Amino acid sequence: MKRKPILILASFAFATLAGCGSTGILDRQRPDEFAVTRSKPIEVPAKFTLPAPTPNAPRPQDGDTKEQVIDAIFGDTAPAPRP
């Protein structure tokens, strides 16, 4: 009966340490995290304007969720409602 816990512990130790070895498959070149190039800082355009808000206009997030999903997937291809 004493051999069973030792056998379980040994098999667990071997299985755990099996990933520490280096084989030809797992021994590959990895990217160097210190060889990072700096990019240019973000710039705001000189003529940065937003459209003026219209009073009492419907909010884009206050709509039918199903329509928003369809618009997100396929784009706004639905025909405009008729007056």
NUDO-108748 format. One record per atom (N, C-alpha, C, O, CB): residue number from 1; residue in one letter; atom name; x, y, z. Coordinates in Angstrom, 1 decimal. Glycine has a CB too. Layout:
N
+-----+----+----+--------+--------+--------+
|   i | aa | at |      X |      Y |      Z |
+-----+----+----+--------+--------+--------+
| NUM |  A | CA |      X |      Y |      Z |
...
+-----+----+----+--------+--------+--------+
END
This chain:
83
+-----+----+----+--------+--------+--------+
|   i | aa | at |      X |      Y |      Z |
+-----+----+----+--------+--------+--------+
|   1 |  M |  N |    0.8 |   -1.2 |    0.0 |
|   1 |  M | CA |    0.0 |    0.0 |    0.0 |
|   1 |  M |  C |    0.8 |    1.3 |    0.0 |
|   1 |  M |  O |    0.4 |    2.3 |   -0.5 |
|   1 |  M | CB |   -0.9 |    0.0 |    1.2 |
|   2 |  K |  N |    2.1 |    1.2 |    0.5 |
|   2 |  K | CA |    2.9 |    2.4 |    0.5 |
|   2 |  K |  C |    3.4 |    2.8 |   -0.8 |
|   2 |  K |  O |    3.8 |    3.9 |   -1.1 |
|   2 |  K | CB |    4.1 |    2.2 |    1.5 |
|   3 |  R |  N |    3.4 |    1.9 |   -1.7 |
|   3 |  R | CA |    4.0 |    2.1 |   -3.1 |
|   3 |  R |  C |    3.0 |    3.0 |   -3.9 |
|   3 |  R |  O |    3.5 |    3.7 |   -4.8 |
|   3 |  R | CB |    4.3 |    0.8 |   -3.8 |
|   4 |  K |  N |    1.7 |    2.9 |   -3.7 |
|   4 |  K | CA |    0.8 |    3.6 |   -4.5 |
|   4 |  K |  C |    0.9 |    5.1 |   -4.4 |
|   4 |  K |  O |    1.0 |    5.8 |   -5.4 |
|   4 |  K | CB |   -0.6 |    3.2 |   -4.1 |
|   5 |  P |  N |    1.0 |    5.7 |   -3.2 |
|   5 |  P | CA |    1.2 |    7.2 |   -3.1 |
|   5 |  P |  C |    2.5 |    7.6 |   -3.7 |
|   5 |  P |  O |    2.6 |    8.7 |   -4.3 |
|   5 |  P | CB |    1.1 |    7.7 |   -1.7 |
|   6 |  I |  N |    3.6 |    6.8 |   -3.5 |
|   6 |  I | CA |    4.9 |    7.2 |   -4.1 |
|   6 |  I |  C |    4.8 |    7.1 |   -5.6 |
|   6 |  I |  O |    5.4 |    8.0 |   -6.3 |
|   6 |  I | CB |    6.0 |    6.3 |   -3.6 |
|   7 |  L |  N |    4.1 |    6.1 |   -6.1 |
|   7 |  L | CA |    4.0 |    6.0 |   -7.6 |
|   7 |  L |  C |    3.2 |    7.1 |   -8.2 |
|   7 |  L |  O |    3.5 |    7.7 |   -9.2 |
|   7 |  L | CB |    3.3 |    4.6 |   -8.0 |
|   8 |  I |  N |    2.1 |    7.5 |   -7.5 |
|   8 |  I | CA |    1.3 |    8.7 |   -8.0 |
|   8 |  I |  C |    2.1 |   10.0 |   -7.9 |
|   8 |  I |  O |    2.1 |   10.7 |   -8.8 |
|   8 |  I | CB |    0.0 |    8.8 |   -7.1 |
|   9 |  L |  N |    2.8 |   10.2 |   -6.8 |
|   9 |  L | CA |    3.7 |   11.4 |   -6.7 |
|   9 |  L |  C |    4.8 |   11.4 |   -7.7 |
|   9 |  L |  O |    5.0 |   12.5 |   -8.3 |
|   9 |  L | CB |    4.3 |   11.4 |   -5.3 |
|  10 |  A |  N |    5.4 |   10.3 |   -8.0 |
|  10 |  A | CA |    6.5 |   10.2 |   -9.0 |
|  10 |  A |  C |    5.9 |   10.5 |  -10.4 |
|  10 |  A |  O |    6.5 |   11.2 |  -11.2 |
|  10 |  A | CB |    7.2 |    8.9 |   -8.9 |
|  11 |  S |  N |    4.8 |    9.9 |  -10.7 |
|  11 |  S | CA |    4.2 |   10.1 |  -12.0 |
|  11 |  S |  C |    3.8 |   11.5 |  -12.2 |
|  11 |  S |  O |    3.9 |   12.1 |  -13.3 |
|  11 |  S | CB |    3.0 |    9.2 |  -12.3 |
|  12 |  F |  N |    3.3 |   12.2 |  -11.1 |
|  12 |  F | CA |    2.9 |   13.6 |  -11.2 |
|  12 |  F |  C |    4.1 |   14.4 |  -11.4 |
|  12 |  F |  O |    4.1 |   15.4 |  -12.2 |
|  12 |  F | CB |    2.2 |   14.0 |  -10.0 |
|  13 |  A |  N |    5.2 |   14.1 |  -10.7 |
|  13 |  A | CA |    6.5 |   14.9 |  -10.9 |
|  13 |  A |  C |    7.0 |   14.7 |  -12.3 |
|  13 |  A |  O |    7.5 |   15.7 |  -12.9 |
|  13 |  A | CB |    7.5 |   14.4 |   -9.8 |
|  14 |  F |  N |    7.0 |   13.5 |  -12.8 |
|  14 |  F | CA |    7.5 |   13.3 |  -14.2 |
|  14 |  F |  C |    6.7 |   14.1 |  -15.2 |
|  14 |  F |  O |    7.2 |   14.7 |  -16.2 |
|  14 |  F | CB |    7.6 |   11.9 |  -14.5 |
|  15 |  A |  N |    5.4 |   14.0 |  -15.0 |
|  15 |  A | CA |    4.5 |   14.7 |  -16.0 |
|  15 |  A |  C |    4.6 |   16.2 |  -15.9 |
|  15 |  A |  O |    4.6 |   16.9 |  -16.9 |
|  15 |  A | CB |    3.0 |   14.3 |  -15.7 |
|  16 |  T |  N |    4.9 |   16.7 |  -14.7 |
|  16 |  T | CA |    5.1 |   18.2 |  -14.5 |
|  16 |  T |  C |    6.4 |   18.6 |  -15.1 |
|  16 |  T |  O |    6.4 |   19.7 |  -15.8 |
|  16 |  T | CB |    5.0 |   18.5 |  -13.0 |
|  17 |  L |  N |    7.4 |   17.8 |  -14.9 |
|  17 |  L | CA |    8.7 |   18.2 |  -15.4 |
|  17 |  L |  C |    8.9 |   17.9 |  -16.9 |
|  17 |  L |  O |    9.9 |   18.3 |  -17.5 |
|  17 |  L | CB |    9.8 |   17.6 |  -14.6 |
|  18 |  A |  N |    8.0 |   17.2 |  -17.5 |
|  18 |  A | CA |    8.1 |   16.9 |  -18.9 |
|  18 |  A |  C |    8.1 |   18.1 |  -19.8 |
|  18 |  A |  O |    8.8 |   18.1 |  -20.9 |
|  18 |  A | CB |    7.0 |   15.9 |  -19.3 |
|  19 |  G |  N |    7.4 |   19.1 |  -19.4 |
|  19 |  G | CA |    7.4 |   20.4 |  -20.2 |
|  19 |  G |  C |    8.6 |   21.2 |  -20.1 |
|  19 |  G |  O |    8.8 |   22.2 |  -20.8 |
|  19 |  G | CB |    6.2 |   21.2 |  -19.8 |
|  20 |  C |  N |    9.5 |   20.9 |  -19.1 |
|  20 |  C | CA |   10.7 |   21.7 |  -19.0 |
|  20 |  C |  C |   11.9 |   21.3 |  -19.9 |
|  20 |  C |  O |   12.8 |   22.1 |  -20.1 |
|  20 |  C | CB |   11.2 |   21.6 |  -17.5 |
|  21 |  G |  N |   11.8 |   20.2 |  -20.5 |
|  21 |  G | CA |   12.8 |   19.7 |  -21.4 |
|  21 |  G |  C |   12.8 |   20.5 |  -22.7 |
|  21 |  G |  O |   11.7 |   21.0 |  -23.1 |
|  21 |  G | CB |   12.8 |   18.2 |  -21.6 |
|  22 |  S |  N |   13.9 |   20.5 |  -23.4 |
|  22 |  S | CA |   13.9 |   21.1 |  -24.7 |
|  22 |  S |  C |   14.0 |   20.1 |  -25.8 |
|  22 |  S |  O |   14.9 |   19.3 |  -25.8 |
|  22 |  S | CB |   15.0 |   22.2 |  -24.9 |
|  23 |  T |  N |   13.0 |   20.1 |  -26.7 |
|  23 |  T | CA |   13.0 |   19.2 |  -27.8 |
|  23 |  T |  C |   13.2 |   20.0 |  -29.1 |
|  23 |  T |  O |   13.2 |   21.3 |  -29.0 |
|  23 |  T | CB |   11.7 |   18.3 |  -27.9 |
|  24 |  G |  N |   13.4 |   19.4 |  -30.2 |
|  24 |  G | CA |   13.5 |   20.1 |  -31.4 |
|  24 |  G |  C |   12.3 |   20.9 |  -31.8 |
|  24 |  G |  O |   12.4 |   21.9 |  -32.5 |
|  24 |  G | CB |   13.9 |   19.2 |  -32.5 |
|  25 |  I |  N |   11.1 |   20.4 |  -31.4 |
|  25 |  I | CA |    9.9 |   21.0 |  -31.8 |
|  25 |  I |  C |    9.6 |   22.3 |  -31.0 |
|  25 |  I |  O |    9.2 |   23.3 |  -31.6 |
|  25 |  I | CB |    8.7 |   20.1 |  -31.6 |
|  26 |  L |  N |    9.9 |   22.3 |  -29.7 |
|  26 |  L | CA |    9.6 |   23.4 |  -28.9 |
|  26 |  L |  C |   10.7 |   24.4 |  -28.8 |
|  26 |  L |  O |   10.5 |   25.5 |  -28.2 |
|  26 |  L | CB |    9.2 |   23.0 |  -27.5 |
|  27 |  D |  N |   11.9 |   24.1 |  -29.3 |
|  27 |  D | CA |   13.0 |   24.9 |  -29.2 |
|  27 |  D |  C |   13.1 |   25.8 |  -30.4 |
|  27 |  D |  O |   13.8 |   25.5 |  -31.4 |
|  27 |  D | CB |   14.4 |   24.1 |  -29.0 |
|  28 |  R |  N |   12.4 |   26.9 |  -30.4 |
|  28 |  R | CA |   12.3 |   27.8 |  -31.5 |
|  28 |  R |  C |   12.7 |   29.2 |  -31.1 |
|  28 |  R |  O |   12.8 |   29.5 |  -30.0 |
|  28 |  R | CB |   10.9 |   27.8 |  -32.1 |
|  29 |  Q |  N |   12.9 |   30.1 |  -32.1 |
|  29 |  Q | CA |   13.3 |   31.5 |  -31.9 |
|  29 |  Q |  C |   12.1 |   32.2 |  -31.4 |
|  29 |  Q |  O |   11.0 |   32.2 |  -32.1 |
|  29 |  Q | CB |   14.0 |   32.1 |  -33.1 |
|  30 |  R |  N |   12.2 |   33.0 |  -30.4 |
|  30 |  R | CA |   11.1 |   33.8 |  -29.9 |
|  30 |  R |  C |   11.4 |   35.3 |  -30.1 |
|  30 |  R |  O |   12.6 |   35.6 |  -30.1 |
|  30 |  R | CB |   10.8 |   33.5 |  -28.4 |
|  31 |  P |  N |   10.4 |   36.1 |  -30.2 |
|  31 |  P | CA |   10.7 |   37.5 |  -30.4 |
|  31 |  P |  C |   11.4 |   38.1 |  -29.2 |
|  31 |  P |  O |   11.1 |   37.7 |  -28.1 |
|  31 |  P | CB |    9.4 |   38.3 |  -30.7 |
|  32 |  D |  N |   12.2 |   39.1 |  -29.4 |
|  32 |  D | CA |   13.0 |   39.8 |  -28.4 |
|  32 |  D |  C |   12.1 |   41.0 |  -27.9 |
|  32 |  D |  O |   11.8 |   41.9 |  -28.6 |
|  32 |  D | CB |   14.3 |   40.3 |  -28.9 |
|  33 |  E |  N |   11.7 |   40.9 |  -26.6 |
|  33 |  E | CA |   10.8 |   41.9 |  -26.1 |
|  33 |  E |  C |   11.5 |   43.3 |  -25.9 |
|  33 |  E |  O |   10.8 |   44.3 |  -25.7 |
|  33 |  E | CB |   10.2 |   41.5 |  -24.8 |
|  34 |  F |  N |   12.8 |   43.3 |  -25.9 |
|  34 |  F | CA |   13.6 |   44.5 |  -25.8 |
|  34 |  F |  C |   13.9 |   45.2 |  -27.1 |
|  34 |  F |  O |   14.4 |   46.3 |  -27.1 |
|  34 |  F | CB |   14.8 |   44.3 |  -25.0 |
|  35 |  A |  N |   13.7 |   44.5 |  -28.2 |
|  35 |  A | CA |   13.9 |   45.1 |  -29.5 |
|  35 |  A |  C |   12.7 |   45.7 |  -30.1 |
|  35 |  A |  O |   12.2 |   45.4 |  -31.1 |
|  35 |  A | CB |   14.5 |   44.0 |  -30.5 |
|  36 |  V |  N |   12.1 |   46.7 |  -29.3 |
|  36 |  V | CA |   10.9 |   47.4 |  -29.7 |
|  36 |  V |  C |   11.2 |   48.7 |  -30.3 |
|  36 |  V |  O |   12.0 |   49.5 |  -29.7 |
|  36 |  V | CB |    9.9 |   47.5 |  -28.5 |
|  37 |  T |  N |   10.6 |   49.0 |  -31.4 |
|  37 |  T | CA |   10.8 |   50.3 |  -32.0 |
|  37 |  T |  C |    9.8 |   51.3 |  -31.5 |
|  37 |  T |  O |    8.6 |   50.9 |  -31.3 |
|  37 |  T | CB |   10.8 |   50.3 |  -33.6 |
|  38 |  R |  N |   10.1 |   52.5 |  -31.4 |
|  38 |  R | CA |    9.2 |   53.6 |  -31.0 |
|  38 |  R |  C |    8.4 |   54.1 |  -32.2 |
|  38 |  R |  O |    9.0 |   54.3 |  -33.3 |
|  38 |  R | CB |    9.9 |   54.7 |  -30.2 |
|  39 |  S |  N |    7.2 |   54.3 |  -32.0 |
|  39 |  S | CA |    6.4 |   54.9 |  -33.1 |
|  39 |  S |  C |    6.2 |   56.4 |  -32.9 |
|  39 |  S |  O |    6.5 |   56.9 |  -31.8 |
|  39 |  S | CB |    5.0 |   54.2 |  -33.2 |
|  40 |  K |  N |    5.8 |   57.1 |  -33.9 |
|  40 |  K | CA |    5.6 |   58.5 |  -33.8 |
|  40 |  K |  C |    4.4 |   58.8 |  -32.8 |
|  40 |  K |  O |    3.5 |   58.0 |  -32.7 |
|  40 |  K | CB |    5.3 |   59.2 |  -35.2 |
|  41 |  P |  N |    4.5 |   59.9 |  -32.1 |
|  41 |  P | CA |    3.4 |   60.2 |  -31.2 |
|  41 |  P |  C |    2.1 |   60.6 |  -32.0 |
|  41 |  P |  O |    2.1 |   61.0 |  -33.1 |
|  41 |  P | CB |    3.7 |   61.4 |  -30.3 |
|  42 |  I |  N |    1.0 |   60.4 |  -31.3 |
|  42 |  I | CA |   -0.3 |   60.6 |  -32.0 |
|  42 |  I |  C |   -0.5 |   62.2 |  -32.1 |
|  42 |  I |  O |   -0.2 |   62.9 |  -31.1 |
|  42 |  I | CB |   -1.5 |   60.0 |  -31.1 |
|  43 |  E |  N |   -0.9 |   62.6 |  -33.2 |
|  43 |  E | CA |   -1.1 |   64.0 |  -33.5 |
|  43 |  E |  C |   -2.6 |   64.3 |  -33.8 |
|  43 |  E |  O |   -3.2 |   63.5 |  -34.5 |
|  43 |  E | CB |   -0.2 |   64.5 |  -34.6 |
|  44 |  V |  N |   -3.0 |   65.4 |  -33.3 |
|  44 |  V | CA |   -4.4 |   65.9 |  -33.6 |
|  44 |  V |  C |   -4.3 |   66.7 |  -34.9 |
|  44 |  V |  O |   -3.5 |   67.6 |  -34.9 |
|  44 |  V | CB |   -5.0 |   66.6 |  -32.4 |
|  45 |  P |  N |   -5.2 |   66.4 |  -35.9 |
|  45 |  P | CA |   -5.1 |   67.3 |  -37.1 |
|  45 |  P |  C |   -5.4 |   68.7 |  -36.8 |
|  45 |  P |  O |   -6.1 |   69.0 |  -35.8 |
|  45 |  P | CB |   -6.1 |   66.7 |  -38.1 |
|  46 |  A |  N |   -4.9 |   69.6 |  -37.6 |
|  46 |  A | CA |   -5.1 |   71.0 |  -37.4 |
|  46 |  A |  C |   -6.6 |   71.4 |  -37.5 |
|  46 |  A |  O |   -7.1 |   72.3 |  -36.8 |
|  46 |  A | CB |   -4.3 |   71.8 |  -38.4 |
|  47 |  K |  N |   -7.3 |   70.8 |  -38.5 |
|  47 |  K | CA |   -8.7 |   71.1 |  -38.7 |
|  47 |  K |  C |   -9.6 |   70.0 |  -38.1 |
|  47 |  K |  O |  -10.3 |   69.3 |  -38.9 |
|  47 |  K | CB |   -9.0 |   71.3 |  -40.2 |
|  48 |  F |  N |   -9.5 |   69.8 |  -36.9 |
|  48 |  F | CA |  -10.3 |   68.7 |  -36.2 |
|  48 |  F |  C |  -11.6 |   69.3 |  -35.8 |
|  48 |  F |  O |  -11.7 |   70.0 |  -34.8 |
|  48 |  F | CB |   -9.5 |   68.1 |  -35.0 |
|  49 |  T |  N |  -12.7 |   68.9 |  -36.5 |
|  49 |  T | CA |  -14.0 |   69.4 |  -36.1 |
|  49 |  T |  C |  -14.9 |   68.2 |  -36.0 |
|  49 |  T |  O |  -14.8 |   67.3 |  -36.8 |
|  49 |  T | CB |  -14.5 |   70.5 |  -37.1 |
|  50 |  L |  N |  -15.9 |   68.3 |  -35.1 |
|  50 |  L | CA |  -16.9 |   67.3 |  -35.0 |
|  50 |  L |  C |  -18.2 |   68.0 |  -35.4 |
|  50 |  L |  O |  -18.4 |   69.2 |  -35.3 |
|  50 |  L | CB |  -17.0 |   66.8 |  -33.5 |
|  51 |  P |  N |  -19.1 |   67.2 |  -35.9 |
|  51 |  P | CA |  -20.4 |   67.7 |  -36.3 |
|  51 |  P |  C |  -21.2 |   68.3 |  -35.1 |
|  51 |  P |  O |  -21.0 |   67.7 |  -34.0 |
|  51 |  P | CB |  -21.3 |   66.7 |  -37.1 |
|  52 |  A |  N |  -21.9 |   69.3 |  -35.2 |
|  52 |  A | CA |  -22.6 |   69.9 |  -34.1 |
|  52 |  A |  C |  -23.8 |   69.0 |  -33.8 |
|  52 |  A |  O |  -24.4 |   68.4 |  -34.6 |
|  52 |  A | CB |  -23.2 |   71.3 |  -34.5 |
|  53 |  P |  N |  -24.0 |   68.8 |  -32.5 |
|  53 |  P | CA |  -25.2 |   67.9 |  -32.1 |
|  53 |  P |  C |  -26.5 |   68.6 |  -32.4 |
|  53 |  P |  O |  -26.7 |   69.8 |  -32.3 |
|  53 |  P | CB |  -25.1 |   67.6 |  -30.6 |
|  54 |  T |  N |  -27.4 |   67.8 |  -32.8 |
|  54 |  T | CA |  -28.8 |   68.3 |  -33.1 |
|  54 |  T |  C |  -29.7 |   68.0 |  -31.9 |
|  54 |  T |  O |  -29.7 |   66.9 |  -31.4 |
|  54 |  T | CB |  -29.4 |   67.6 |  -34.4 |
|  55 |  P |  N |  -30.4 |   69.0 |  -31.5 |
|  55 |  P | CA |  -31.3 |   68.8 |  -30.3 |
|  55 |  P |  C |  -32.4 |   67.9 |  -30.6 |
|  55 |  P |  O |  -32.9 |   67.8 |  -31.7 |
|  55 |  P | CB |  -31.8 |   70.2 |  -29.8 |
|  56 |  N |  N |  -32.7 |   67.1 |  -29.6 |
|  56 |  N | CA |  -33.8 |   66.1 |  -29.6 |
|  56 |  N |  C |  -33.6 |   65.0 |  -30.7 |
|  56 |  N |  O |  -34.6 |   64.4 |  -31.2 |
|  56 |  N | CB |  -35.1 |   66.8 |  -29.9 |
|  57 |  A |  N |  -32.4 |   64.8 |  -31.1 |
|  57 |  A | CA |  -32.1 |   63.8 |  -32.1 |
|  57 |  A |  C |  -32.1 |   62.4 |  -31.4 |
|  57 |  A |  O |  -31.7 |   62.4 |  -30.2 |
|  57 |  A | CB |  -30.8 |   64.0 |  -32.9 |
|  58 |  P |  N |  -32.5 |   61.4 |  -32.1 |
|  58 |  P | CA |  -32.4 |   60.0 |  -31.4 |
|  58 |  P |  C |  -31.0 |   59.6 |  -31.2 |
|  58 |  P |  O |  -30.1 |   59.9 |  -32.0 |
|  58 |  P | CB |  -33.2 |   59.0 |  -32.2 |
|  59 |  R |  N |  -30.7 |   59.0 |  -30.0 |
|  59 |  R | CA |  -29.3 |   58.6 |  -29.7 |
|  59 |  R |  C |  -29.0 |   57.3 |  -30.5 |
|  59 |  R |  O |  -29.9 |   56.5 |  -30.6 |
|  59 |  R | CB |  -29.2 |   58.4 |  -28.2 |
|  60 |  P |  N |  -27.8 |   57.1 |  -31.0 |
|  60 |  P | CA |  -27.5 |   55.9 |  -31.7 |
|  60 |  P |  C |  -27.6 |   54.7 |  -30.9 |
|  60 |  P |  O |  -27.9 |   53.6 |  -31.4 |
|  60 |  P | CB |  -26.1 |   56.1 |  -32.3 |
|  61 |  Q |  N |  -27.3 |   54.7 |  -29.6 |
|  61 |  Q | CA |  -27.4 |   53.5 |  -28.8 |
|  61 |  Q |  C |  -28.8 |   53.2 |  -28.3 |
|  61 |  Q |  O |  -29.0 |   52.1 |  -27.8 |
|  61 |  Q | CB |  -26.5 |   53.7 |  -27.6 |
|  62 |  D |  N |  -29.7 |   54.1 |  -28.5 |
|  62 |  D | CA |  -31.1 |   53.8 |  -28.1 |
|  62 |  D |  C |  -31.9 |   53.4 |  -29.3 |
|  62 |  D |  O |  -32.7 |   54.1 |  -29.9 |
|  62 |  D | CB |  -31.8 |   55.1 |  -27.5 |
|  63 |  G |  N |  -31.6 |   52.2 |  -29.8 |
|  63 |  G | CA |  -32.3 |   51.6 |  -30.9 |
|  63 |  G |  C |  -32.6 |   50.2 |  -30.7 |
|  63 |  G |  O |  -32.4 |   49.6 |  -29.6 |
|  63 |  G | CB |  -31.5 |   51.8 |  -32.2 |
|  64 |  D |  N |  -33.1 |   49.5 |  -31.7 |
|  64 |  D | CA |  -33.3 |   48.1 |  -31.7 |
|  64 |  D |  C |  -32.0 |   47.4 |  -31.7 |
|  64 |  D |  O |  -31.2 |   47.6 |  -32.6 |
|  64 |  D | CB |  -34.2 |   47.7 |  -32.8 |
|  65 |  T |  N |  -31.8 |   46.5 |  -30.7 |
|  65 |  T | CA |  -30.5 |   45.8 |  -30.6 |
|  65 |  T |  C |  -30.3 |   44.9 |  -31.8 |
|  65 |  T |  O |  -29.1 |   44.8 |  -32.3 |
|  65 |  T | CB |  -30.5 |   44.9 |  -29.4 |
|  66 |  K |  N |  -31.3 |   44.3 |  -32.3 |
|  66 |  K | CA |  -31.2 |   43.4 |  -33.5 |
|  66 |  K |  C |  -30.7 |   44.2 |  -34.7 |
|  66 |  K |  O |  -29.9 |   43.7 |  -35.5 |
|  66 |  K | CB |  -32.6 |   42.7 |  -33.8 |
|  67 |  E |  N |  -31.3 |   45.4 |  -34.9 |
|  67 |  E | CA |  -30.9 |   46.2 |  -36.0 |
|  67 |  E |  C |  -29.4 |   46.7 |  -35.9 |
|  67 |  E |  O |  -28.7 |   46.7 |  -36.9 |
|  67 |  E | CB |  -31.8 |   47.4 |  -36.2 |
|  68 |  Q |  N |  -29.0 |   47.0 |  -34.6 |
|  68 |  Q | CA |  -27.6 |   47.4 |  -34.4 |
|  68 |  Q |  C |  -26.7 |   46.3 |  -34.7 |
|  68 |  Q |  O |  -25.6 |   46.5 |  -35.3 |
|  68 |  Q | CB |  -27.4 |   47.8 |  -33.0 |
|  69 |  V |  N |  -27.0 |   45.0 |  -34.4 |
|  69 |  V | CA |  -26.2 |   43.9 |  -34.7 |
|  69 |  V |  C |  -26.1 |   43.7 |  -36.2 |
|  69 |  V |  O |  -25.0 |   43.4 |  -36.7 |
|  69 |  V | CB |  -26.7 |   42.6 |  -34.0 |
|  70 |  I |  N |  -27.2 |   43.8 |  -36.9 |
|  70 |  I | CA |  -27.2 |   43.6 |  -38.4 |
|  70 |  I |  C |  -26.4 |   44.7 |  -39.0 |
|  70 |  I |  O |  -25.6 |   44.4 |  -40.0 |
|  70 |  I | CB |  -28.6 |   43.6 |  -38.9 |
|  71 |  D |  N |  -26.5 |   45.9 |  -38.5 |
|  71 |  D | CA |  -25.7 |   47.0 |  -39.1 |
|  71 |  D |  C |  -24.2 |   46.8 |  -38.8 |
|  71 |  D |  O |  -23.4 |   47.2 |  -39.7 |
|  71 |  D | CB |  -26.2 |   48.4 |  -38.5 |
|  72 |  A |  N |  -23.9 |   46.3 |  -37.6 |
|  72 |  A | CA |  -22.5 |   46.1 |  -37.3 |
|  72 |  A |  C |  -21.9 |   45.0 |  -38.2 |
|  72 |  A |  O |  -20.7 |   45.1 |  -38.6 |
|  72 |  A | CB |  -22.3 |   45.7 |  -35.9 |
|  73 |  I |  N |  -22.7 |   44.0 |  -38.5 |
|  73 |  I | CA |  -22.1 |   42.9 |  -39.3 |
|  73 |  I |  C |  -22.1 |   43.2 |  -40.8 |
|  73 |  I |  O |  -21.1 |   43.0 |  -41.5 |
|  73 |  I | CB |  -23.0 |   41.6 |  -39.1 |
|  74 |  F |  N |  -23.2 |   43.7 |  -41.3 |
|  74 |  F | CA |  -23.3 |   43.9 |  -42.8 |
|  74 |  F |  C |  -23.2 |   45.4 |  -43.2 |
|  74 |  F |  O |  -23.2 |   45.7 |  -44.4 |
|  74 |  F | CB |  -24.7 |   43.4 |  -43.2 |
|  75 |  G |  N |  -23.1 |   46.3 |  -42.2 |
|  75 |  G | CA |  -23.0 |   47.7 |  -42.6 |
|  75 |  G |  C |  -24.4 |   48.2 |  -42.6 |
|  75 |  G |  O |  -25.4 |   47.5 |  -42.5 |
|  75 |  G | CB |  -22.3 |   47.9 |  -43.9 |
|  76 |  D |  N |  -24.6 |   49.5 |  -42.8 |
|  76 |  D | CA |  -25.9 |   50.2 |  -42.8 |
|  76 |  D |  C |  -26.4 |   50.0 |  -44.3 |
|  76 |  D |  O |  -26.4 |   51.0 |  -45.0 |
|  76 |  D | CB |  -25.8 |   51.6 |  -42.4 |
|  77 |  T |  N |  -26.9 |   48.8 |  -44.6 |
|  77 |  T | CA |  -27.4 |   48.6 |  -45.9 |
|  77 |  T |  C |  -29.0 |   48.6 |  -46.0 |
|  77 |  T |  O |  -29.5 |   48.5 |  -47.1 |
|  77 |  T | CB |  -27.0 |   47.3 |  -46.4 |
|  78 |  A |  N |  -29.6 |   48.8 |  -44.8 |
|  78 |  A | CA |  -31.1 |   48.9 |  -44.8 |
|  78 |  A |  C |  -31.6 |   50.1 |  -45.5 |
|  78 |  A |  O |  -31.0 |   51.2 |  -45.4 |
|  78 |  A | CB |  -31.6 |   48.8 |  -43.4 |
|  79 |  P |  N |  -32.6 |   50.0 |  -46.3 |
|  79 |  P | CA |  -33.2 |   51.2 |  -46.9 |
|  79 |  P |  C |  -33.7 |   52.2 |  -45.9 |
|  79 |  P |  O |  -34.2 |   51.8 |  -44.8 |
|  79 |  P | CB |  -34.2 |   50.8 |  -48.0 |
|  80 |  A |  N |  -33.7 |   53.4 |  -46.2 |
|  80 |  A | CA |  -34.2 |   54.5 |  -45.3 |
|  80 |  A |  C |  -35.7 |   54.4 |  -45.2 |
|  80 |  A |  O |  -36.4 |   54.1 |  -46.2 |
|  80 |  A | CB |  -33.7 |   55.9 |  -45.8 |
|  81 |  P |  N |  -36.2 |   54.6 |  -44.0 |
|  81 |  P | CA |  -37.7 |   54.6 |  -43.9 |
|  81 |  P |  C |  -38.4 |   55.6 |  -44.7 |
|  81 |  P |  O |  -37.9 |   56.8 |  -44.8 |
|  81 |  P | CB |  -38.1 |   54.7 |  -42.4 |
|  82 |  R |  N |  -39.5 |   55.3 |  -45.3 |
|  82 |  R | CA |  -40.3 |   56.2 |  -46.1 |
|  82 |  R |  C |  -41.1 |   57.1 |  -45.2 |
|  82 |  R |  O |  -41.7 |   56.7 |  -44.2 |
|  82 |  R | CB |  -41.2 |   55.5 |  -47.1 |
|  83 |  P |  N |  -41.2 |   58.4 |  -45.5 |
|  83 |  P | CA |  -42.0 |   59.3 |  -44.7 |
|  83 |  P |  C |  -43.5 |   59.1 |  -44.9 |
|  83 |  P |  O |  -44.3 |   59.9 |  -44.3 |
|  83 |  P | CB |  -41.7 |   60.8 |  -45.1 |
+-----+----+----+--------+--------+--------+
END
